[in-house]
Amino acid sequence: MAHGQAVMLIEDNADARQMVALMLEELGYSVTACADVAQGIAHLSSGGVCDVVVTDLIMPGTSGLEFTTLVRRWRAKTPVVLMTGDEEALESAVDEGLIPLLKPFTIDQLRAVLAEALRRRH
């Protein structure tokens, strides 16, 4: 179980965002759910707490990979989990040093990926 760590979730699909946020809360995380990268940027730039970012890869406008570049500039030690249903895209995520999460996933898979992400933070 998480110990109140803060997760910023960025997912443009409202149903998916709600489902993943509920899973994260069930695991004990504090969740800031964002509908797009602009909301994520606003959260980070306002000093919002974020121990790990979970972002969708493919979104309108700015992609999850592009957002990762911004996260690394502002908060270099914040790990990023990249969600996608595209297995080939996951390979590029690993090459970028991101933690991949193939959709659809179970709560146990999400738990394991977040544990890995938080281990990398230290």
C-alpha positions as CSV (number, residue, x, y, z in Angstrom):
1,M,0.0,0.0,0.0
2,A,1.0,3.6,-0.6
3,H,1.7,5.8,2.3
4,G,-0.1,9.0,1.0
5,Q,2.3,9.7,-1.9
6,A,1.0,12.1,-4.4
7,V,0.3,11.0,-7.9
8,M,-0.5,13.4,-10.7
9,L,-2.6,11.5,-13.3
10,I,-3.0,12.9,-16.8
11,E,-5.6,11.2,-19.0
12,D,-7.8,12.8,-21.6
13,N,-10.5,10.1,-21.6
14,A,-12.8,11.0,-18.7
15,D,-13.9,7.4,-18.0
16,A,-10.4,6.1,-18.0
17,R,-9.2,9.0,-15.8
18,Q,-11.9,8.3,-13.3
19,M,-11.2,4.5,-13.3
20,V,-7.4,5.0,-12.8
21,A,-7.9,7.7,-10.2
22,L,-10.2,5.3,-8.2
23,M,-7.6,2.5,-8.5
24,L,-4.9,4.9,-7.2
25,E,-7.0,6.0,-4.3
26,E,-7.8,2.4,-3.4
27,L,-4.0,1.8,-3.3
28,G,-3.6,4.7,-0.8
29,Y,-2.3,7.4,-3.1
30,S,-3.3,11.1,-3.0
31,V,-4.4,11.8,-6.6
32,T,-4.5,15.0,-8.7
33,A,-6.4,14.0,-11.8
34,C,-5.8,16.2,-14.9
35,A,-7.8,16.1,-18.1
36,D,-4.9,17.4,-20.2
37,V,-1.3,18.5,-20.1
38,A,-2.3,22.1,-19.5
39,Q,-3.9,21.1,-16.2
40,G,-0.7,19.1,-15.3
41,I,1.5,22.1,-16.1
42,A,-0.7,24.4,-14.0
43,H,-0.4,21.9,-11.1
44,L,3.4,21.7,-11.3
45,S,3.9,25.4,-11.9
46,S,1.8,26.3,-8.9
47,G,4.0,24.2,-6.6
48,G,1.5,21.3,-6.4
49,V,2.8,18.2,-4.7
50,C,3.7,15.3,-7.0
51,D,5.8,12.2,-6.1
52,V,5.1,10.4,-9.4
53,V,3.4,11.3,-12.7
54,V,1.2,8.8,-14.5
55,T,0.4,10.0,-18.0
56,D,-1.3,8.7,-21.1
57,L,1.0,8.7,-24.1
58,I,-1.5,9.8,-26.8
59,M,-3.5,12.9,-26.0
60,P,-4.8,15.8,-28.1
61,G,-2.3,18.6,-28.3
62,T,0.7,17.7,-26.2
63,S,1.7,14.0,-25.9
64,G,2.8,12.2,-22.7
65,L,6.4,12.2,-24.0
66,E,6.4,15.9,-24.6
67,F,5.0,16.5,-21.1
68,T,7.7,14.2,-19.6
69,T,10.3,16.6,-21.0
70,L,8.7,19.4,-19.0
71,V,8.5,17.3,-15.9
72,R,12.2,16.5,-16.2
73,R,13.0,20.2,-16.5
74,W,11.0,21.3,-13.4
75,R,11.3,18.2,-11.2
76,A,14.2,16.0,-12.5
77,K,13.7,13.4,-9.8
78,T,10.0,12.9,-10.3
79,P,9.5,9.5,-12.0
80,V,7.0,9.2,-14.9
81,V,4.8,6.2,-15.7
82,L,3.7,6.2,-19.3
83,M,0.3,4.5,-20.1
84,T,-0.5,3.3,-23.6
85,G,-2.2,0.5,-25.4
86,D,0.5,0.5,-28.1
87,E,3.2,-2.1,-27.3
88,E,5.7,-0.5,-29.7
89,A,5.3,2.9,-28.1
90,L,6.2,1.2,-24.7
91,E,9.6,0.3,-26.2
92,S,10.4,3.9,-26.9
93,A,9.2,4.8,-23.4
94,V,11.8,2.5,-21.9
95,D,14.4,4.0,-24.1
96,E,13.5,7.4,-22.7
97,G,13.9,6.1,-19.1
98,L,10.2,6.0,-18.5
99,I,8.3,3.3,-16.7
100,P,5.8,1.7,-19.2
101,L,2.3,0.5,-18.3
102,L,0.4,-1.3,-21.0
103,K,-3.4,-0.7,-21.1
104,P,-5.6,-2.2,-20.0
105,F,-4.0,-3.1,-16.7
106,T,-5.1,-4.5,-13.3
107,I,-4.8,-2.8,-10.0
108,D,-2.0,-5.2,-9.1
109,Q,0.0,-4.2,-12.2
110,L,-0.6,-0.6,-11.3
111,R,0.6,-1.2,-7.7
112,A,3.8,-2.9,-9.0
113,V,4.6,-0.2,-11.5
114,L,4.1,2.6,-9.0
115,A,6.3,0.8,-6.5
116,E,9.1,0.6,-9.1
117,A,8.6,4.3,-10.0
118,L,8.9,5.4,-6.3
119,R,12.0,3.2,-5.9
120,R,13.6,5.1,-8.8
121,R,12.9,8.4,-7.1
122,H,15.4,7.8,-4.3
